[in-house]
């Protein structure tokens, strides 16, 4: 009963949809845990998922939409750079400029 109450108020970690379903169990170090699946985006996760931290003050470079989600990191020589995904147009971008290697010019 306790697990069912949590299931009713759960959202997808990616698209924040409430349209989710149970999708079996997964064996983890601590025992068996419920797996969930989002009916909207298809994402699966175990347990309660991680809470979404809203992205504030960032807009898409292409369509200028404020509907942005974090999409992991890009590893460069300068370190980890946060990548963002525009949910409206699907454009992936970063806020920092990424330095690219220049090809050596042979003379």
N, CA, C and O atoms as a DFTB+ gen file, in Angstrom:
428 C
 N C O
     1  1       0.824      -1.196       0.000
     2  2       0.000       0.000       0.000
     3  2       0.867       1.258       0.000
     4  3       0.576       2.213      -0.721
     5  1       1.926       1.262       0.803
     6  2       2.805       2.426       0.891
     7  2       3.440       2.720      -0.466
     8  3       3.497       3.881      -0.873
     9  1       3.920       1.691      -1.180
    10  2       4.551       1.876      -2.483
    11  2       3.539       2.403      -3.500
    12  3       3.903       3.190      -4.373
    13  1       2.298       1.990      -3.406
    14  2       1.264       2.428      -4.337
    15  2       0.993       3.927      -4.202
    16  3       0.744       4.598      -5.204
    17  1       1.036       4.452      -2.998
    18  2       0.813       5.883      -2.776
    19  2       1.933       6.692      -3.421
    20  3       1.672       7.733      -4.024
    21  1       3.176       6.226      -3.303
    22  2       4.291       6.924      -3.935
    23  2       4.146       6.896      -5.453
    24  3       4.463       7.873      -6.132
    25  1       3.668       5.780      -5.977
    26  2       3.503       5.618      -7.420
    27  2       2.492       6.625      -7.976
    28  3       2.667       7.119      -9.089
    29  1       1.466       6.926      -7.236
    30  2       0.447       7.857      -7.705
    31  2       0.971       9.279      -7.881
    32  3       0.481      10.007      -8.745
    33  1       1.943       9.687      -7.091
    34  2       2.427      11.069      -7.109
    35  2       3.800      11.195      -7.758
    36  3       4.490      12.188      -7.532
    37  1       4.211      10.221      -8.555
    38  2       5.539      10.227      -9.165
    39  2       5.478      10.868     -10.550
    40  3       4.479      10.730     -11.256
    41  1       6.539      11.566     -10.937
    42  2       6.671      12.153     -12.267
    43  2       7.891      11.563     -12.957
    44  3       8.804      11.062     -12.301
    45  1       7.904      11.625     -14.279
    46  2       9.066      11.176     -15.049
    47  2      10.243      12.113     -14.765
    48  3      10.063      13.331     -14.767
    49  1      11.446      11.573     -14.520
    50  2      12.607      12.438     -14.269
    51  2      13.007      13.291     -15.469
    52  3      13.622      14.343     -15.291
    53  1      12.669      12.861     -16.696
    54  2      13.075      13.617     -17.880
    55  2      12.026      14.626     -18.338
    56  3      12.310      15.821     -18.428
    57  1      10.814      14.149     -18.629
    58  2       9.812      15.049     -19.211
    59  2       8.791      15.539     -18.184
    60  3       7.903      16.321     -18.526
    61  1       8.902      15.093     -16.940
    62  2       8.043      15.493     -15.829
    63  2       6.573      15.110     -16.033
    64  3       5.688      15.677     -15.393
    65  1       6.318      14.149     -16.922
    66  2       4.958      13.687     -17.154
    67  2       4.483      12.840     -15.981
    68  3       5.279      12.147     -15.348
    69  1       3.188      12.896     -15.690
    70  2       2.597      12.054     -14.652
    71  2       2.060      10.752     -15.240
    72  3       1.541       9.910     -14.506
    73  1       2.180      10.580     -16.547
    74  2       1.658       9.418     -17.248
    75  2       2.716       8.304     -17.243
    76  3       3.427       8.119     -18.231
    77  1       2.818       7.565     -16.133
    78  2       3.835       6.523     -15.980
    79  2       3.168       5.195     -15.648
    80  3       2.003       5.139     -15.253
    81  1       3.950       4.120     -15.824
    82  2       3.458       2.793     -15.478
    83  2       4.578       1.984     -14.835
    84  3       5.758       2.288     -15.012
    85  1       4.197       0.958     -14.092
    86  2       5.177       0.042     -13.526
    87  2       5.670      -0.868     -14.630
    88  3       4.909      -1.255     -15.517
    89  1       6.957      -1.210     -14.574
    90  2       7.560      -1.992     -15.651
    91  2       8.441      -3.096     -15.088
    92  3       9.567      -3.279     -15.552
    93  1       7.956      -3.829     -14.105
    94  2       8.711      -4.947     -13.553
    95  2       9.601      -4.546     -12.396
    96  3       9.466      -3.468     -11.816
    97  1      10.533      -5.468     -12.073
    98  2      11.461      -5.252     -10.974
    99  2      12.888      -5.409     -11.458
   100  3      13.136      -6.061     -12.472
   101  1      13.827      -4.813     -10.737
   102  2      15.248      -4.897     -11.035
   103  2      15.978      -5.322      -9.775
   104  3      15.676      -4.836      -8.685
   105  1      16.942      -6.230      -9.918
   106  2      17.740      -6.656      -8.771
   107  2      18.901      -5.679      -8.601
   108  3      19.717      -5.510      -9.508
   109  1      18.970      -5.041      -7.441
   110  2      20.043      -4.102      -7.115
   111  2      20.741      -4.592      -5.859
   112  3      20.326      -5.591      -5.271
   113  1      21.798      -3.902      -5.438
   114  2      22.570      -4.330      -4.263
   115  2      21.710      -4.451      -3.011
   116  3      21.939      -5.329      -2.179
   117  1      20.733      -3.581      -2.879
   118  2      19.909      -3.572      -1.670
   119  2      18.709      -4.504      -1.762
   120  3      17.916      -4.565      -0.823
   121  1      18.551      -5.232      -2.865
   122  2      17.414      -6.138      -3.041
   123  2      16.702      -5.853      -4.346
   124  3      17.317      -5.410      -5.315
   125  1      15.405      -6.107      -4.369
   126  2      14.601      -5.867      -5.569
   127  2      13.943      -4.487      -5.471
   128  3      13.434      -4.098      -4.420
   129  1      13.966      -3.751      -6.599
   130  2      13.304      -2.448      -6.631
   131  2      12.389      -2.359      -7.840
   132  3      12.647      -2.979      -8.872
   133  1      11.331      -1.594      -7.710
   134  2      10.361      -1.401      -8.774
   135  2      10.959      -0.577      -9.905
   136  3      11.620       0.432      -9.657
   137  1      10.732      -1.000     -11.151
   138  2      11.137      -0.224     -12.320
   139  2       9.889       0.467     -12.855
   140  3       8.810      -0.125     -12.889
   141  1      10.041       1.729     -13.275
   142  2       8.934       2.504     -13.819
   143  2       9.264       2.914     -15.250
   144  3      10.435       3.005     -15.618
   145  1       8.240       3.160     -16.054
   146  2       8.420       3.594     -17.435
   147  2       7.461       4.734     -17.729
   148  3       6.290       4.682     -17.352
   149  1       7.958       5.761     -18.400
   150  2       7.130       6.896     -18.801
   151  2       6.423       6.543     -20.105
   152  3       7.062       6.099     -21.059
   153  1       5.116       6.737     -20.148
   154  2       4.346       6.447     -21.357
   155  2       4.531       7.531     -22.416
   156  3       4.241       7.300     -23.589
   157  1       5.008       8.704     -22.018
   158  2       5.189       9.816     -22.955
   159  2       6.516       9.712     -23.713
   160  3       6.533       9.721     -24.944
   161  1       7.645       9.611     -22.960
   162  2       8.966       9.643     -23.597
   163  2       9.664       8.287     -23.630
   164  3      10.684       8.145     -24.304
   165  1       9.138       7.281     -22.916
   166  2       9.733       5.954     -22.940
   167  2      10.869       5.737     -21.962
   168  3      11.441       4.647     -21.930
   169  1      11.213       6.730     -21.168
   170  2      12.316       6.616     -20.208
   171  2      11.957       5.611     -19.115
   172  3      10.828       5.602     -18.624
   173  1      12.915       4.766     -18.735
   174  2      12.716       3.854     -17.609
   175  2      13.667       4.249     -16.498
   176  3      14.760       4.752     -16.760
   177  1      13.256       4.023     -15.249
   178  2      14.090       4.322     -14.094
   179  2      13.677       3.426     -12.950
   180  3      12.604       2.823     -12.955
   181  1      14.565       3.355     -11.961
   182  2      14.351       2.492     -10.804
   183  2      14.115       3.369      -9.588
   184  3      14.790       4.382      -9.407
   185  1      13.164       2.985      -8.760
   186  2      12.903       3.722      -7.524
   187  2      12.211       5.036      -7.794
   188  3      11.425       5.158      -8.734
   189  1      12.504       6.009      -6.970
   190  2      11.823       7.299      -7.059
   191  2      12.428       8.221      -8.107
   192  3      11.833       9.253      -8.416
   193  1      13.571       7.894      -8.659
   194  2      14.213       8.780      -9.618
   195  2      14.829       9.972      -8.909
   196  3      14.636      10.156      -7.707
   197  1      15.554      10.764      -9.637
   198  2      16.160      11.944      -9.018
   199  2      15.266      13.148      -9.268
   200  3      14.648      13.237     -10.330
   201  1      15.179      14.067      -8.334
   202  2      14.325      15.235      -8.551
   203  2      14.924      16.165      -9.597
   204  3      16.142      16.341      -9.643
   205  1      14.094      16.751     -10.424
   206  2      14.537      17.691     -11.452
   207  2      14.786      19.057     -10.840
   208  3      13.957      19.576     -10.092
   209  1      15.926      19.628     -11.162
   210  2      16.236      20.992     -10.760
   211  2      15.871      21.878     -11.951
   212  3      16.441      21.706     -13.029
   213  1      14.953      22.804     -11.791
   214  2      14.529      23.604     -12.951
   215  2      15.661      24.471     -13.492
   216  3      16.486      24.989     -12.739
   217  1      15.681      24.614     -14.810
   218  2      16.669      25.458     -15.484
   219  2      16.046      26.833     -15.646
   220  3      15.037      26.982     -16.336
   221  1      16.643      27.843     -15.013
   222  2      16.089      29.195     -15.011
   223  2      17.059      30.129     -15.719
   224  3      18.268      30.062     -15.497
   225  1      16.538      30.984     -16.554
   226  2      17.366      32.002     -17.201
   227  2      18.096      31.525     -18.438
   228  3      18.952      32.247     -18.948
   229  1      17.794      30.332     -18.946
   230  2      18.451      29.807     -20.137
   231  2      17.399      29.674     -21.233
   232  3      16.314      29.140     -21.003
   233  1      17.729      30.166     -22.427
   234  2      16.835      30.005     -23.577
   235  2      17.608      29.360     -24.719
   236  3      18.837      29.423     -24.765
   237  1      16.882      28.745     -25.632
   238  2      17.481      28.056     -26.770
   239  2      18.100      29.060     -27.743
   240  3      17.549      30.138     -27.968
   241  1      19.241      28.700     -28.312
   242  2      19.897      29.552     -29.298
   243  2      19.109      29.604     -30.605
   244  3      19.091      30.632     -31.282
   245  1      18.461      28.499     -30.957
   246  2      17.771      28.391     -32.239
   247  2      16.385      29.033     -32.219
   248  3      16.097      29.931     -33.010
   249  1      15.508      28.554     -31.283
   250  2      14.103      29.005     -31.307
   251  2      13.759      29.947     -30.148
   252  3      12.627      30.423     -30.065
   253  1      14.704      30.221     -29.261
   254  2      14.537      31.131     -28.119
   255  2      13.451      30.688     -27.145
   256  3      12.829      31.517     -26.481
   257  1      13.224      29.371     -27.063
   258  2      12.235      28.819     -26.138
   259  2      12.837      28.694     -24.740
   260  3      14.010      28.341     -24.617
   261  1      12.078      28.969     -23.691
   262  2      12.589      28.785     -22.324
   263  2      12.378      27.361     -21.798
   264  3      12.710      27.087     -20.645
   265  1      11.831      26.445     -22.618
   266  2      11.568      25.062     -22.205
   267  2      12.838      24.233     -22.385
   268  3      13.018      23.562     -23.402
   269  1      13.718      24.292     -21.378
   270  2      15.058      23.714     -21.459
   271  2      15.226      22.638     -20.390
   272  3      14.703      22.762     -19.282
   273  1      15.969      21.575     -20.738
   274  2      16.318      20.519     -19.784
   275  2      17.821      20.286     -19.830
   276  3      18.451      20.472     -20.871
   277  1      18.392      19.884     -18.709
   278  2      19.811      19.527     -18.683
   279  2      20.000      18.195     -19.389
   280  3      19.162      17.303     -19.258
   281  1      21.100      18.045     -20.143
   282  2      21.336      16.835     -20.912
   283  2      22.736      16.305     -20.678
   284  3      23.393      15.901     -21.637
   285  1      23.213      16.288     -19.474
   286  2      24.527      15.711     -19.189
   287  2      25.650      16.699     -19.393
   288  3      25.444      17.912     -19.448
   289  1      26.863      16.139     -19.506
   290  2      28.061      16.960     -19.619
   291  2      28.861      16.577     -20.841
   292  3      28.774      15.455     -21.340
   293  1      29.640      17.527     -21.312
   294  2      30.611      17.283     -22.368
   295  2      31.981      17.464     -21.745
   296  3      32.264      18.500     -21.143
   297  1      32.829      16.460     -21.887
   298  2      34.166      16.504     -21.300
   299  2      35.127      17.120     -22.316
   300  3      35.264      16.621     -23.433
   301  1      35.787      18.201     -21.922
   302  2      36.770      18.862     -22.774
   303  2      38.059      19.052     -21.990
   304  3      38.152      18.681     -20.820
   305  1      39.033      19.626     -22.642
   306  2      40.288      19.915     -21.926
   307  2      40.083      20.957     -20.840
   308  3      40.843      20.998     -19.873
   309  1      39.075      21.792     -20.985
   310  2      38.786      22.813     -19.975
   311  2      38.017      22.236     -18.790
   312  3      37.880      22.907     -17.766
   313  1      37.510      21.004     -18.905
   314  2      36.745      20.383     -17.829
   315  2      35.363      19.967     -18.315
   316  3      35.131      19.838     -19.517
   317  1      34.449      19.756     -17.373
   318  2      33.092      19.364     -17.708
   319  2      32.269      20.597     -18.071
   320  3      32.279      21.593     -17.349
   321  1      31.558      20.524     -19.192
   322  2      30.704      21.614     -19.638
   323  2      29.274      21.087     -19.697
   324  3      29.010      20.077     -20.350
   325  1      28.351      21.766     -19.018
   326  2      26.950      21.356     -18.985
   327  2      26.311      21.515     -20.360
   328  3      26.448      22.560     -20.997
   329  1      25.606      20.468     -20.818
   330  2      24.851      20.542     -22.057
   331  2      23.373      20.693     -21.739
   332  3      22.898      20.190     -20.721
   333  1      22.651      21.381     -22.603
   334  2      21.224      21.619     -22.435
   335  2      20.484      21.133     -23.670
   336  3      21.034      21.124     -24.771
   337  1      19.224      20.725     -23.477
   338  2      18.368      20.255     -24.559
   339  2      17.122      21.130     -24.612
   340  3      16.446      21.314     -23.599
   341  1      16.821      21.663     -25.775
   342  2      15.580      22.415     -25.963
   343  2      14.472      21.403     -26.229
   344  3      14.545      20.638     -27.191
   345  1      13.457      21.398     -25.389
   346  2      12.362      20.449     -25.564
   347  2      11.454      20.826     -26.724
   348  3      10.691      19.986     -27.201
   349  1      11.518      22.064     -27.186
   350  2      10.666      22.500     -28.295
   351  2      11.219      22.056     -29.644
   352  3      10.497      21.470     -30.451
   353  1      12.500      22.334     -29.890
   354  2      13.064      22.039     -31.215
   355  2      14.091      20.907     -31.212
   356  3      14.505      20.459     -32.281
   357  1      14.514      20.431     -30.028
   358  2      15.468      19.320     -29.961
   359  2      16.925      19.730     -30.085
   360  3      17.798      18.866     -30.164
   361  1      17.209      21.019     -30.105
   362  2      18.581      21.524     -30.245
   363  2      19.364      21.288     -28.955
   364  3      18.871      21.582     -27.866
   365  1      20.590      20.756     -29.076
   366  2      21.481      20.545     -27.932
   367  2      22.558      21.623     -27.987
   368  3      23.175      21.837     -29.031
   369  1      22.786      22.302     -26.859
   370  2      23.741      23.406     -26.848
   371  2      24.384      23.536     -25.477
   372  3      23.941      22.922     -24.506
   373  1      25.436      24.347     -25.414
   374  2      26.111      24.680     -24.164
   375  2      26.123      26.193     -24.024
   376  3      25.938      26.914     -25.005
   377  1      26.339      26.672     -22.814
   378  2      26.424      28.114     -22.598
   379  2      27.839      28.625     -22.808
   380  3      28.033      29.784     -23.175
   381  1      28.840      27.759     -22.575
   382  2      30.221      28.151     -22.773
   383  2      30.650      27.823     -24.200
   384  3      30.230      26.807     -24.755
   385  1      31.484      28.675     -24.797
   386  2      31.998      28.327     -26.123
   387  2      32.976      27.154     -26.005
   388  3      33.786      27.099     -25.080
   389  1      32.887      26.240     -26.935
   390  2      33.774      25.073     -26.924
   391  2      34.917      25.358     -27.879
   392  3      34.702      25.642     -29.058
   393  1      36.143      25.278     -27.357
   394  2      37.321      25.534     -28.179
   395  2      37.594      24.314     -29.043
   396  3      37.651      23.189     -28.547
   397  1      37.761      24.543     -30.326
   398  2      38.017      23.442     -31.247
   399  2      39.468      23.482     -31.681
   400  3      40.094      24.541     -31.721
   401  1      39.994      22.304     -32.008
   402  2      41.372      22.244     -32.466
   403  2      41.483      22.852     -33.853
   404  3      40.608      22.695     -34.703
   405  1      42.585      23.548     -34.047
   406  2      42.853      24.085     -35.371
   407  2      43.737      23.088     -36.097
   408  3      44.627      22.478     -35.504
   409  1      43.484      22.931     -37.377
   410  2      44.333      22.053     -38.172
   411  2      45.643      22.771     -38.446
   412  3      45.676      23.968     -38.732
   413  1      46.710      22.010     -38.352
   414  2      48.030      22.598     -38.624
   415  2      48.142      22.904     -40.105
   416  3      47.833      22.069     -40.955
   417  1      48.585      24.106     -40.394
   418  2      48.739      24.526     -41.777
   419  2      50.155      24.228     -42.211
   420  3      51.111      24.776     -41.661
   421  1      50.292      23.356     -43.204
   422  2      51.649      23.021     -43.683
   423  2      52.084      24.055     -44.703
   424  3      51.311      24.475     -45.564
   425  1      53.329      24.451     -44.583
   426  2      53.832      25.501     -45.475
   427  2      54.875      24.964     -46.385
   428  3      55.416      25.703     -47.208
